[in-house]
Amino acid sequence: MDNNNQIAMDDIQGLILRGYNFPNIRYIILSIKDVDGARKFCADLASGEGVGGLQITNAMPWENKVKPEYCLNIGFTYSGLEQLIGTDNCNTVYNNSSMEVFNSFSVGAVTDAPYIGDTCESSPENWWKNGGWIPKGEPSADNSELHIQITLYTLTPENRELYYEKLLKMIPETKSGSSVVPVYFQDSDPIIVDGDPEYIHFGYRDSLSQPRIEGVIWDDPMVKRLMGVSTVDDRPLVPADRFVISCQSAPDYYAHPLLANGSFAAFRLLYQDEAKFNAFINSDPETSPELMAAKMCGRWRDGTPLVVSPDKEDKSLGKPGSRNFSFTNFDYLTPSPNQPGDQSSDNLGLKCPYAAHIRRSNPRDDYYVTDNNNNAQTHRIVRRASPYGPVYDPTEKEGIQRGLVGLFIGAVLDFQFRFITKTWLELGGFRNPDASPNQSGIDPLFGPQADDVNPAHDTVFAYNKEGTYRQIPSMTRFIRTDGSMYLFLPGMQGLKYISQGIIPPTSN
Ligand code: HEM
């Protein structure tokens, strides 16, 4: 926000407010070896004036709506920030921000792992080993050498290599080698189904529901008309301070000025066990695999929401996309007159189970859900994740790596990513009343961890079929966390401070 409380698009990293829809992505993690060199690297990325000339992409609309050749975004772990601005400055930021804003970030993903369910196979000692860990040695137990995360988005695989080379050229050399070294990378390329490049593993159409953010110009009805997209999007607006840290006007947190116009994110590397998932959706003779997959997610695999069309995919909704509001403008209790298809209330979870992934991760108007007395708006997240690895082939050898990688963004991890994961995805009994025999168990797309304390409930997936509950046993863990980091995504001005190793005065 600027001094007039307007969104300062030029000071905010682009990925926070817009999906780029670039096909070829590289997620890179870097380690700082020399602080002065790392600061120069950050300064050059902020100004675009370094050797390779790459610059962090801000949220300004693209000129003539033409996509640039690349987009680039940056985040820092706490240990990265500490290297760059020093422990005293970090303490000042900590002491002048709400606990919810800075504490979880400073504690970091390794320490937080048991709280958010990263246990058993998903626990930190197993992280970063599958895929692109570059150094010969293992990552350290506390992951303290992971400092910077950069995401490079390009329009072709060739450009990904080209711009990656340019990025590496920007890193200053010291007498003892590069000042910053890449330690991990993961590429992401689209999964295309019937010409649609937005599918993910397990066969679902993704990239549909994102929050409608107050004050962002492409959510403005006038701009939408000019862009030629439907104006019928009456989902509640989410205050911008949920995605862009406000140091002036957020009602339920305060933050040090270094954080202004920045955000926080959980970077997640999530392996998907498609063989196990396929076995599960095929395990009940009375439930077709397509229906089972739909009940687990809350959408048919082509994206059609179950509350809109409970019995089959609905091609009349048009081409799926985040700007086709037929796929996103729906509610669970009191549908708006603009909701397409079936407009009956789904208070009983007959169409979309309470347990379904999208109902748990965004219960919308279902105020019977724990802590959802404000229409879920305070807990929304922006998802910037994409698939990695080849499409599953039942005849493949074991050990092929595939899954979802990327950032789950929100200004306050405690209100958003951590809250959703802990309270809504992980717990049964998160809705009262809940007539399902297993109290809705845990999110069925994830499945229970081996150390689950409540296997009688959590290994069963139950959905309502024609008035009675169909119970599908033997649900196992389908998703494994292979890496996680909590990141600060600074505003452009914040990045300049970081690159000088300083912080703005608290009274700014
Ligand atoms: C490999 C792991 C995951 C898979 C396969 C997956 C799959 C999906 C799919 C297929 C959708 C529906 C498409 C859409 O609405 O855009 C969706 C939506 C969503 N997911 Fe996930 N997801 C995963 C991880 C997560 C995690 C870790 C979170 C948060 C902690 C999350 C939060 C959400 C949210 C908030 C929505 C939108 C719900 C709505 O607004 O209706 N997902 N996910």
Boltz pocket constraint, residues with backbone or C-beta under 6 A from the ligand:
constraints:
  - pocket:
      binder: B
      contacts: [[A, 200], [A, 201], [A, 202], [A, 204], [A, 205], [A, 206], [A, 207], [A, 208], [A, 209], [A, 210], [A, 268], [A, 270], [A, 271], [A, 272], [A, 297], [A, 299], [A, 357], [A, 358], [A, 359], [A, 361], [A, 362], [A, 381], [A, 383], [A, 403], [A, 404], [A, 408], [A, 417], [A, 420], [A, 421], [A, 445], [A, 479]]
      max_distance: 6.0
